[in-house]
Amino acid sequence: MKLTLHTDYALRMLVYLAVNRDGSTRVADVAESYGISRNHLLKVALRLGRLGYLTTVRGRSGGIALAMKPEEINLGKVVRQMEDGFALVECMRADGGTCAISPACRLKGVVRKAVEAFLSVFDDYSLADISGNSEFLAELLGLMGKTAEPA
């Protein structure tokens, strides 16, 4: 199983914001800390904002911040909302695919069960669980000069 970069970046952005809870953060700060594309992160921030995970403020003094407490953000829910789907085999696509054995194949059920097991692990964790070592994370993200509240 593999998550898209969009979901990976969303989880990383949420971790950054959980560690850096002293106010608003610029997307450029997150991009610089992780060494990833600012443009990609802008798209991620926009989607996370639409989903209610972030507050966004436009303008010169604007930025992003968590819209809820880290313990209220379930990783399974985030992953499901950020991914376009989990069609790991052709027959799981929305259009059903063109596999010749699809009507008799039992692989689809096995794969669906595997995806459910994969996602159920994420369901067991919140953002607070993965950002609880905030001091170490803040150090790695270059936030030590800023106030890093425990998540």
Secondary structure, DSSP 8 states (H G I E B T S, - for coil): ----HHHHHHHHHHHHHHH--SS-B-HHHHHHHHT--HHHHHHHHHHHHHTTSEEEE-STT-EEEESS-GGG-BHHHHHHHHSS----SGGGSTT----TTTTT--HHHHHHHHHHHHHHHHHT-BHHHHSS-HHHHHHHTT-TTS-----
